Amino acid sequence: MAQLVDAKGDVKGRAVLTESPGGVDIAISVRGLPPGRHGFHIHEKGLCAPGPDASTGETVAFGAAGGHFDPGHSRNHGQPGQPLHLAHAGELPNIEVGADGNGSLRYLNPNVSLSREPSSVFGRSLVVHDQPDDYVTDPAGGSGPRLLCGVISADRPSSSISGRATIEGTAVYPEGIAVDTRTETAYVGSTRDGSIWRLPSGADKAELLQAGGAAGRQAAFGMKVDPAGRLWVAGGPQGNVAVLDVATGMTVANLQAPKGSHTFLNDLVIAPDNRVYVTDSFRPMLYRARLALDGGTSLEPWLDLSGTSIRYQPNQINLNGIVASPDGRWLMAIQLVTGQLWRIGLADGMVTEVAVQGGDLRRGDGLALRAGNELYVVRNQDNEVARLDLNSDWSSARVTRRWNEPEFNFPTTAAVGRSGLMVVNAQLDKMKQPPPLLPFDVVTLDVAP
C-alpha cells in the first residue's frame, strides 16, 4: 500500500497494490483535491520529500521522488500499458476528481511487479499531479506540480521493521555497519568509493563523516567501533584496514596486509584480547592487529587456513562475516559460498565446523552477535536475516527464526543497537545492472522475542 500525503504531511489518499499474473492491480482513492483530471504516476525513488525539478533544477514538493519509473530505459513519456521500450512503466491513467474533491481509480499495470526485478515497484513512490497527463509531453505529460506522494510499502501491520534511515547518493552501495555502544551512533560505509556516513541514534537520515579516497581508502566493507571511539574499516580488494577517529572524522592509521594477488579483506571483529581480527574472502588467511596500534603499518598474518578444515573455493566469496565470543575463547566466521559456520579458537587456532540445525545458510554475508549466544546471519541474495541460538561452547547452533521482510533489498551486514538490529540494504546486485532503488537505506529489524 501507499499512504498519500500532501506537502504539509496531511493524509489525502491511499492506494492498494496487489500482484497478479497480469501485472499489479492499483486501486487508489483521494480526497480534498481540486475537481478535474489529475496525472498519476509511479516514480523511481522511494522518498516523498522536497527535491529538484528535473527540468528547472528548482526545489519542488516531492521532487526527491525523482522521475517516472522507467525500467525499460525508454526515456519516453507515453500511454499507460505501452511496451517497456516505448514508454515509462510508471505511466498510469488520470484520476477523475469530482466536485466534492474525491476521486478513485483502479488500473492493472502490466509492466510492473511487486517482487520481480527489474520491474518491481516495491519501495518506490506514487505521485498525484495538479494537471491532467496528455501522455505526449516529456518528461511528465504536462501534468504540473506534484500534489500528493506516497511510498509503496508492505501493507502488514505486523511487519518486523520498526525504523528506516536513508543515505543520499545515487551510487552509494553501502555494505558495512558498526554501532558505537557509547552513543548508539551508527556508521555506514560505501563499497563504491569508501565514503563513511554517520547515523546518530534515532536519526532518519545519515550525514557524511568522511568522503571516499581519504588516506587511500577507495572502498569500505566490514566495520567496527573500538572502546576508544575509533572506527576500523576493512578495505576489500585494497587489502587494507583504515582506522578513523569518529570524533574528528580523521584517519589515524592505515594498516596493510602483505602484498599479494587476489586479496579481499571483507570483515573484522574486535576481540576481548584487544586485537582486531580480519577475514580475507579470497586468500585462506586470518589477519590481526593490536588495538594499541603499536605494530607498525602492517596487518599480521595470524592463522593460515589452508591447513584446516576450511576449503576455500576459487573465484568465490569464502570467509566473510566474523564475530568473537564475549569470554575471549572463540571467533566464529561464515563461509558465504558454502553457508558453513566455523568456530576458531583464539588460544590455539583450532578450526571446527559448527553443527547447524534448521536449514540453509548459503550466501550468508554479515554476522551480528547479541547477548553472547544469539547469532544473526544476513543472507544477501535471499533477502533474509536468520537467527541462530548457539550452545554454550559454540560447537552447534539451531536456526530459530527467519525474517524475509519486503523492506530487505540485498542486505549484507547488520549491527545490534538498542532499538533492534540495524540492517544495511546494499543492493550490490544492482551494481552491474543499475539503477538501484533510491535512496539507499538502513532498516531496523525488531528482533525481540
N, C-alpha and C positions, 0 to 999 in steps of 0.2 A: 504494500500500500504506500501511498504518498499523501501526507497531510499538507495541504496547500495553504500558504500564508501570504499576506501582503507585505509591503515594505516596512510596515510598522510591527510586523510579527503577529498580527491578528489572523486567526484561522478563518479562511474563507472558502474552504472546499476540501474534498477528499477524493482520491482515486484508488480503485482496487484493481490490481493486475493479476490475471490468472493465466498460467501457461497451458497451452493445449497443443495438439499435433499440428494445428494450422497456424500457430504463432502465439501472440499474447493478446488476450482479451482485456481491453482497458475500459473500465466504467468510471466516469468522473461526474461529480456534481459540484457546482459552485454557487455562491450566493453573494449578494452585495456588490454586483458588478454593473457597469452601465449596460443598458439594453442594446442588443445587436449581436453581430457575429464577432467572435474573438479567436485569433490564431492560437493554436495549441500544438506544442512540440515536445519531443524528448530531447534533452540537451546532454552534451557529452560528459559534463563534470557533475559530481555529486555534492555541490556546495551552493546553498542558497544565501548568498551574501553579495554586497556591492562589489563591482569589478569593472574592468574596462570594456567599453563597447568596441566590437571588432572593427567597425568602420570608422569611428571617430577617435577612439582612444580615451574618450571621456568616461569617468566613473558613473555607472548607472545602476539602478536597482537590479539585483540578481545577475549582474554581469559576470560574477565568478562562476556561474553555471556554464560558461563557455558557449560554443556554437552548437549547432544541431548534431545529434549523434549520427555519424557517417562511417560505419564500419566497412562499407564498400569503397571508401575513398573516391566517391563520385565527384565531390566538390561542387555539387549542383543542387539547387533548390528545385523541387518538383512536386508531383502529385503524390498523395498518400498511396502506398501499395505498389509504386513503381519498382522495377528491379533495382537491386543494390548498386549496380554500376551506373544507373541513370539518375538516382536521386538519393537524398539523405534517408536513412532508415527511420529517422526520428520524425518524419512528416506525419501529421495527424489531421483529421478533419477539423474545421472550425466548430467552435461551441456556440450554439444559439442561446442567447440570454434574453429572457422575457422582460416585460415592463416591470415585473416585481423584483428584478435583479437576480433571479435564479435561472440556472441553466444546467443541462445534463447532456451526456453523450456516451454512447457505447460503440466501440470500434475494435475489430480484430486486426491487429497489425501483423502481417505475415512475415515481416522482415526482421523481427526481433525475438528474443527469448528471455527467460529469467535465469537460465542455467548454462546455456551453451555459448562458449566463446567462439568467435569474437562478437557475436550478436547479442550478448547478454546486456540487459539494461539495469540489472540489479545494482544499486548504489549510484545510479545516475539520477537525473532530475527531470521533472515535468514542469513546464512553464506555460502559463496562460498570458497572452498579449492583449494590448489595448485595442488593436485594429484587426480586421479580418485578414487572413492569408490569401494572397492572389495566386499562390502556387507557381509563380513565374520569377518574380524578382529575387535575385540573390542578395544577401545570403538568407533572409528570413521571410520572404514573401511580402515585404512591406507591412508587416504586422505591428510595427510600432513598439512602444515601451513595454517592458515586462511587468505585468500586474501581480501575478501570483507565481509561487515556486514551491516545490516540494521534492524532497529526496526519496527515491524509491527504496524502501527498506522492508524488512520482514514483518509481516502482519501477525506477530506472535507475541502476546503479552508475556509469555513465559520465557522469552529469549534470555540467554545467559549473558548477553553483552550489556554491561552496565555503564560503559563510557566510551568516548571516542575523542582522539586528538589528531589534528591534521598537520601536515608538513607541506609548506609551499615549495613549488618547483615542478617542472614538467618531466624531469628525468632524474629524480632523487634515488629511486630504487633502494630504500632503506633495508638494512639487514640485521644489524646487531642492536641490542638494547641493554642498558645497565641502569640500576637504581641505586642512588646514594642513600643508604639507610639512615643517615643522619638527618637528612632534609626531605626525603621522599621525592627528590628531584630525579627525573629520568633523563638519560642521554641516548640519542639515536644517531647512527652513522650511515653515510651513503656509500654504496658499493661503486657508484659511478665515478665520484671524484674525491671521496674521503671527507666530505664536509661532516661536521658534528653539530647536532641540534640539542638544545636544552629544553626540557619539558617540565616546568615547575609543577608541584603537586596540585591537582585539580584544574590545571590549565587545559583548554581545548585547542590550543594552537602552539606549535613548537617555535622556538626562537633560535636563530643561528648563534652558535657559540664560537666555532672556528671554521673558516672556509677551507675547502679542499686544497691540497697542494702544500699545506704548511709542513715544514720540515721533511719534505719529500714524501708525504703521505698522499697517495693517489686513490686509496680505497679504504673502507672501514668495514670490518666484519664483526667477529665476536668482541664484546666489550665488558669490562668490569670496573667498578669503583673500589679503591682500596680504603682502609681506615684513615689514611692521611688526606683523603679528598683528591686523589689522583685517578684519572681515567686511563685505563690500559686498553689499547685498541689493536686488534690483530689486523694486519695489512694485506691478507690474502696473497695474491701472486707476487707481491713485492718482497715477501719473505721477511717482514719486519714487524715489530710491535712498537707503537708510539705511546708515549706517556704524557698526558696533559694535566695541568693544574686546573681543576674545574672552577676555581675562584677567579682566575685571570684569563682562562682560555689559552694560555701559553703552553707550548710543547717544552717539557723539561728533559725528555730523553727519547732516543730513537734506537732501539735495540735490533740488531740484525742477526738472522740465522746464518749459519755457514753457507757460503755461496754454493750453488748447485742448480742444476736444471730441474724444472718441473716441481716447484715447491708451492704450497698454498697454506699459509698459516690462517686457520679458519676460526678457531675459538680458543678461549683461555679461561682459567679459573684461578682465584686467589685462595690458596690452601692455608690451613692453620699453622703450617710450618714457616709462614712468612715468605713463601715463594709463589711465583706465578707459573702455572703450567700451561703449555700451548700445544694444540693439536696441529698436525700437518696432514691435510687431506690427500696429498699426492705421495709424499715420502713417508715410509714407516718409521717415524721418529717422534718422540715427545721431547719438547724443549722446556727449559725452565729459566727463571731469573729471580734474583733476590729482590724483595720489596724495597730494601735499603738502597738499591741502585748502586751498589758498590762493586759490581762485577764488570765494569767497563761498558762497552757499547755492543757487546755480543750476547746472544742467547746461548745458553749452554745446552748442547745435546745431552739429554738426560737418560732416555731409555730407547734403545734400538728395538723396534717391534718386529723386525724381520725374523728374529729367532723365537717368537712367541706364537701363541695360537691364532693371533690375528693374521688373516691373509689379505693383504692389500690387493685390490683388483686394479689393473692398469687402466688409465684414462677414465677413472671413475672417482666420485667423491667417497672417500673412506672415512676415517675418523673425523668427526665434526664436533657436535656439542659435547661439553665436558663439565662435570660438577665435582665437588670434593665433600667428603663426609665431615660433619662438624667436629668429630673426635680426632681428625687428622690421620685416620688409618688408611683410607682409600680415595682413589679417584674413580669416576665412572664416566665412560665415553660411549657414544653411539656411532656405529658404522653405517653411514647413510645408505650405501648401495645394498647392504645385506639386511639391515634392520637389527643387527646383533648389538646387544649391550655388553660392555666389557668392564669388569672390575679390575683395578690396578692398585697393587699395594704400594703405599708411599715408602714404607720401610725397606722392602725387598724387591720392588719392581715386578712382582709376580702378577701375571695376567690370567684371569679366569673369566670364561663366558658366564654371564648371568642367565640363569634359567628363567625364561619369561613364559607365563601362562596368560592366555587371553587374546592371542591373535597377532597380526602382522604389525611390525614397526618399521618396515622399509620406508625409505625417504624421510626417516627421522633426522631432523636438522638440528635445532637447538634443544637444549635441556635446561630445565629450571628445577631447583630443589626447594621444597617447603617443609618446615617442621622436621627436617632430618630424614624422613622416610617417605615423603610424598614426592615422587618424581613425575615431572610433566615433560612429555615428548611432543615437540612441534613437528608435524609431518607436512612438509611444504606442499607438494603437488596434490596431496589428498585433502587439503584444506581441513586439517584435523589437529586437535590437541588431545592427547591421550594421557590419562592419569594412571600411574602405576604405584602400588604400595610395595615398598621394599621390606624384606625381612631384616632382622637385627644385624646380620653380618653382610648384607648386600649381596648375598650369593644367589638370591632368587627374587622375583618380582611378579606381581599379578596385575593385569590391566583391570581396573575397577570402574572406569568411565571413559567415554569418548565424546568429545564435542565436535560436531560438524556444523558450525554456525554459518548462515548465509553471509555474515559480515566478514568471514575469512576470505582473503584473496592472496593465495600463495604465501601463507605465513611462514616465517623462517625461525624466529627466535622469540623468547619470552623472558620476562623478569618478574619476580614477585614484588608486589607493592602492598600497601595497607588496604587498598580498595579492591585488590584482586590480582589476577595475572595479566600483565600488560603484554599484548601480542602484536608483533610487527608484521604488517601486511606488505611484504617486499615486492610482490608482483614481478619476480625475476623471470617468470615465463613470458613476460611482455617485452623483455629487453631485445629479443631477436624479432619479435612480431608486435611492434607497438601499434596503436597507442595504449598506454596504461589507463586505468580508471583514476582520474584526478578528483580531489587531491589525494596524495598518499596519506596513509593514516596508521595509527596505533589504536587498537581497541582493547578494552579492559574486559576480561572474562571473569565472571563471578564463579569462583571455584569452591565456595563454601559448601559444606555437606548438605 
